[in-house]
Amino acid sequence: MSRPLGGTEHSWCRAVPGGTGVTVSAILLSKPPNLPHLQSLIHQLQSHHPILRSKLHFNPTTNTFSFSDQTSGSTPPTLQIHTSDHTHSFYQTLEQEMNTNPWNNQEITETDVMFASLYNLQNEQWAVVLRLHTAVCDRVAATGLMRELVGLMGGGEMGVVKEEGLGVAIEDCVPAGKANKPFWARGADMIGYSVNAFRFSNLEFAETGLPDSTRFVRLKIGVDETDKIVNGCKAKGVKLFGALAAAGFIAARASKTLPDEKWEKYSLATLIDCRSELDPVLSDHHVGKIDFSLFT
């Protein structure tokens, strides 16, 4: 089985060398899993979703990408789980996975689309991590895959969906007559070219001489502070999402220590799950489609 990439998928593949297009999803465990059993369960996921066992091919002559699955129904997937003893925290492990990009070497013309790792972390914790090319697994599908894996680890097949073939491009799932509507057209453009295409790059980056990397910023607040924020939003008729967005804008501006008279434009990208609006309608467990986005 093989198929060329659609326009949106192709754009993500072209963007990967720049540091985007990596989807990471992880489970934090308090007991060590049985490695052979875990690997067997991940192989089941690949059997249920053929695109996860496919190869991403790049043709340098035509400058195009394609997916191909060379396995047959009787041939099990061959993915091997990478194991590592890690002194980092769970979030540092996620950062490392986000910055491990096997797709950024343009000299390699064939690459797996999914990798799996098992980390032995601090404080007797273990992390099972799936790292995928975003062209085959968006944020909704990544959550669905983890739910399927947890269900399989529990001895069942909770929510498991078995798919046939390598699917079709997202553009082929837009309902008839809606492809040119502003919502769909703008969403396709934004996902296809990423937020950077809109040139709202107001945050400057310091040149450190080190390779570019992705890091998480995490803020954890207590119950009392959370109640104050929620109750304050209710009292003023403000949506919690709006308050968080405003806080992000304020933090972005404050980080630059600009004079009061200087102003800048900032943008907010709202990701909307449009699977229920596609034709055919896709479940949260369907792998191989990318969310459309609404730009506000």
C-alpha positions as CSV (number, residue, x, y, z in Angstrom):
1,M,0.0,0.0,0.0
2,S,1.2,3.5,-0.8
3,R,-0.1,6.9,-1.5
4,P,1.3,10.4,-2.2
5,L,0.8,13.1,0.5
6,G,-1.9,15.6,0.3
7,G,-1.1,19.3,0.4
8,T,-1.5,19.8,4.1
9,E,0.6,16.7,4.9
10,H,3.3,17.8,2.4
11,S,3.5,21.2,4.1
12,W,4.1,19.6,7.5
13,C,6.8,17.3,6.1
14,R,8.5,20.3,4.5
15,A,8.3,22.2,7.9
16,V,9.9,19.4,10.0
17,P,13.5,20.4,9.4
18,G,12.6,23.8,11.0
19,G,11.6,22.0,14.2
20,T,7.9,21.5,13.8
21,G,5.8,18.5,12.9
22,V,6.8,16.3,15.9
23,T,3.9,14.8,18.0
24,V,4.8,13.4,21.4
25,S,2.5,11.6,23.8
26,A,3.4,9.9,27.0
27,I,2.1,7.9,30.0
28,L,3.7,8.2,33.4
29,L,3.7,4.9,35.4
30,S,4.4,4.0,39.0
31,K,5.3,0.4,38.2
32,P,7.7,-0.9,35.5
33,P,5.8,-2.4,32.5
34,N,6.7,-5.8,31.0
35,L,8.8,-4.7,28.0
36,P,8.0,-7.6,25.6
37,H,4.3,-7.3,26.4
38,L,4.4,-3.5,26.0
39,Q,6.1,-3.9,22.6
40,S,3.4,-6.4,21.6
41,L,0.7,-3.9,22.5
42,I,2.3,-1.1,20.5
43,H,2.5,-3.6,17.5
44,Q,-1.2,-4.1,18.0
45,L,-1.7,-0.3,17.6
46,Q,0.3,-0.4,14.4
47,S,-1.8,-3.3,13.1
48,H,-5.0,-1.4,13.9
49,H,-3.7,1.8,12.2
50,P,-1.6,0.8,9.2
51,I,-0.3,4.3,8.7
52,L,1.6,4.0,12.0
53,R,3.7,1.2,10.5
54,S,4.3,2.9,7.2
55,K,7.4,4.5,5.9
56,L,7.7,8.2,4.9
57,H,9.5,8.4,1.6
58,F,11.1,11.5,0.1
59,N,11.9,11.6,-3.6
60,P,14.6,14.2,-4.2
61,T,14.1,14.2,-7.9
62,T,10.5,15.3,-7.7
63,N,10.8,16.9,-4.2
64,T,7.7,15.0,-3.0
65,F,6.7,12.8,-0.2
66,S,4.7,9.6,0.0
67,F,3.6,7.0,2.6
68,S,4.1,3.2,1.9
69,D,3.4,0.1,3.9
70,Q,5.4,-2.9,2.8
71,T,4.0,-5.3,5.4
72,S,1.3,-7.8,4.8
73,G,-1.5,-8.9,7.1
74,S,0.5,-11.9,8.2
75,T,3.7,-9.9,8.8
76,P,3.9,-8.3,12.3
77,P,5.3,-4.8,12.7
78,T,9.0,-4.6,13.6
79,L,9.1,-1.4,15.8
80,Q,11.6,-1.8,18.7
81,I,11.1,0.1,21.9
82,H,14.1,2.2,22.9
83,T,14.9,1.9,26.6
84,S,16.9,4.3,28.8
85,D,17.7,5.0,32.4
86,H,16.9,8.7,32.8
87,T,17.9,11.1,35.6
88,H,15.5,13.8,34.3
89,S,12.0,14.6,35.3
90,F,8.9,13.6,33.3
91,Y,8.7,17.0,31.7
92,Q,12.4,17.1,30.8
93,T,11.9,13.7,29.2
94,L,9.1,15.1,27.0
95,E,11.4,18.0,26.0
96,Q,14.1,15.6,25.0
97,E,11.6,13.7,22.9
98,M,10.3,16.8,21.3
99,N,13.8,17.7,20.3
100,T,14.7,14.3,18.9
101,N,13.9,14.7,15.3
102,P,14.8,11.8,13.0
103,W,13.1,13.5,10.1
104,N,15.4,16.5,9.8
105,N,18.1,14.8,7.8
106,Q,17.3,15.5,4.2
107,E,19.8,12.9,3.1
108,I,17.6,10.1,4.4
109,T,14.9,9.2,1.9
110,E,13.0,6.7,4.0
111,T,12.0,7.0,7.7
112,D,9.6,5.4,10.1
113,V,6.7,7.6,11.1
114,M,6.5,6.4,14.7
115,F,9.0,5.6,17.5
116,A,8.5,4.3,21.0
117,S,10.6,4.7,24.2
118,L,10.5,3.5,27.8
119,Y,12.3,5.7,30.3
120,N,13.2,4.7,33.9
121,L,12.9,8.0,35.6
122,Q,13.6,9.4,39.1
123,N,11.6,8.3,42.1
124,E,10.7,4.9,40.8
125,Q,8.6,6.2,37.9
126,W,8.6,5.0,34.3
127,A,7.5,6.9,31.1
128,V,6.1,5.3,28.0
129,V,6.6,7.7,25.1
130,L,5.3,7.7,21.5
131,R,7.0,10.1,19.1
132,L,5.3,10.5,15.8
133,H,5.5,12.6,12.7
134,T,2.6,15.1,12.9
135,A,1.7,14.4,9.3
136,V,0.2,11.1,10.5
137,C,-0.9,11.9,14.0
138,D,-2.3,15.2,15.3
139,R,-3.1,16.1,18.9
140,V,-6.6,14.5,18.8
141,A,-5.2,11.2,17.3
142,A,-2.3,11.2,19.8
143,T,-4.8,11.3,22.7
144,G,-6.8,8.6,21.1
145,L,-3.8,6.4,20.7
146,M,-2.8,6.7,24.3
147,R,-6.4,5.8,25.4
148,E,-6.2,2.7,23.2
149,L,-2.8,1.8,24.6
150,V,-4.0,2.2,28.2
151,G,-7.1,0.0,27.3
152,L,-4.8,-2.7,25.9
153,M,-2.5,-2.5,28.9
154,G,-5.7,-3.1,31.1
155,G,-6.4,-6.3,29.2
156,G,-9.1,-5.1,26.9
157,E,-9.6,-3.1,23.7
158,M,-11.3,-0.1,25.1
159,G,-12.2,2.3,22.2
160,V,-9.9,0.5,19.8
161,V,-10.7,1.3,16.2
162,K,-9.3,-0.9,13.4
163,E,-8.6,1.0,10.1
164,E,-8.0,-0.2,6.6
165,G,-5.3,1.2,4.3
166,L,-3.4,4.4,4.6
167,G,-6.4,6.7,4.6
168,V,-6.7,9.8,2.4
169,A,-5.5,13.4,2.7
170,I,-7.5,15.8,4.8
171,E,-8.4,17.9,1.8
172,D,-10.4,14.9,0.5
173,C,-12.5,14.9,3.6
174,V,-13.8,18.5,3.4
175,P,-17.6,18.3,2.8
176,A,-18.7,18.9,-0.7
177,G,-19.1,22.6,-1.6
178,K,-17.3,23.9,1.5
179,A,-13.7,23.9,0.4
180,N,-13.8,27.5,-0.6
181,K,-15.6,28.7,2.5
182,P,-13.5,31.1,4.7
183,F,-13.5,28.8,7.7
184,W,-12.2,25.8,5.8
185,A,-9.9,27.7,3.5
186,R,-8.3,29.7,6.3
187,G,-8.0,26.6,8.5
188,A,-6.3,24.6,5.7
189,D,-3.9,27.5,4.9
190,M,-3.0,27.9,8.6
191,I,-2.3,24.2,9.2
192,G,-0.6,23.8,5.9
193,Y,1.9,26.7,6.4
194,S,1.9,26.9,10.2
195,V,1.4,30.0,12.3
196,N,4.7,31.4,11.2
197,A,3.2,32.1,7.8
198,F,1.2,34.9,9.3
199,R,4.5,36.6,10.5
200,F,3.4,37.3,14.0
201,S,7.0,36.6,15.2
202,N,7.1,39.4,17.9
203,L,9.3,37.5,20.3
204,E,13.0,37.8,19.5
205,F,15.4,34.9,20.1
206,A,18.9,35.3,21.4
207,E,21.6,33.6,19.4
208,T,23.4,31.3,21.9
209,G,25.4,29.3,19.5
210,L,23.6,26.2,20.6
211,P,21.2,24.1,18.4
212,D,17.6,25.3,18.4
213,S,15.4,23.4,20.8
214,T,11.8,23.2,22.2
215,R,11.2,23.7,25.9
216,F,8.0,23.7,27.9
217,V,6.9,26.5,30.2
218,R,4.7,25.1,33.0
219,L,2.8,27.1,35.7
220,K,1.3,25.2,38.5
221,I,-1.1,26.9,41.0
222,G,-3.0,25.7,44.0
223,V,-6.7,25.2,44.6
224,D,-7.2,28.6,46.3
225,E,-5.6,30.5,43.5
226,T,-7.6,28.5,40.9
227,D,-10.8,29.3,42.8
228,K,-9.9,33.0,42.8
229,I,-9.4,33.0,39.0
230,V,-12.5,31.0,38.2
231,N,-14.7,33.1,40.5
232,G,-13.2,36.3,39.2
233,C,-14.1,35.3,35.6
234,K,-17.7,34.5,36.7
235,A,-18.1,37.8,38.5
236,K,-16.9,39.8,35.5
237,G,-18.5,37.7,32.9
238,V,-15.2,36.7,31.3
239,K,-14.5,33.3,29.8
240,L,-11.6,31.4,31.5
241,F,-10.1,30.9,28.1
242,G,-10.1,34.7,27.5
243,A,-8.4,35.4,30.8
244,L,-5.7,32.8,30.1
245,A,-5.1,34.2,26.6
246,A,-4.9,37.8,28.0
247,A,-2.4,36.6,30.6
248,G,-0.3,35.0,27.8
249,F,-0.3,38.3,25.8
250,I,0.7,40.3,28.9
251,A,3.5,37.8,29.7
252,A,4.8,38.0,26.1
253,R,5.0,41.8,26.2
254,A,6.4,41.9,29.7
255,S,9.2,39.6,28.7
256,K,10.5,42.3,26.2
257,T,10.5,45.2,28.6
258,L,9.2,47.6,26.0
259,P,8.6,51.3,26.7
260,D,4.9,52.2,27.4
261,E,4.5,54.1,24.1
262,K,5.6,51.2,21.9
263,W,2.9,48.8,20.8
264,E,3.0,45.5,18.9
265,K,0.5,43.1,17.3
266,Y,0.0,39.7,18.9
267,S,-2.1,36.8,17.5
268,L,-4.0,34.0,19.1
269,A,-4.4,30.6,17.3
270,T,-7.4,28.6,18.5
271,L,-7.3,24.9,17.5
272,I,-10.7,23.5,16.8
273,D,-11.4,19.8,16.4
274,C,-13.4,19.6,13.1
275,R,-13.6,15.8,12.8
276,S,-17.4,15.7,13.3
277,E,-17.7,18.2,10.4
278,L,-15.8,16.1,7.9
279,D,-17.2,13.8,5.3
280,P,-17.0,11.0,6.3
281,V,-17.1,11.9,10.0
282,L,-14.0,10.8,11.8
283,S,-13.8,9.5,15.4
284,D,-11.2,10.7,17.9
285,H,-9.3,7.4,17.3
286,H,-8.9,7.8,13.6
287,V,-5.2,8.3,12.8
288,G,-3.7,10.2,9.8
289,K,-5.7,13.4,9.8
290,I,-4.6,16.9,10.9
291,D,-7.0,19.2,12.7
292,F,-8.1,22.3,11.0
293,S,-7.6,25.5,12.9
294,L,-9.5,28.7,13.2
295,F,-7.3,31.8,13.3
296,T,-8.6,34.6,15.6
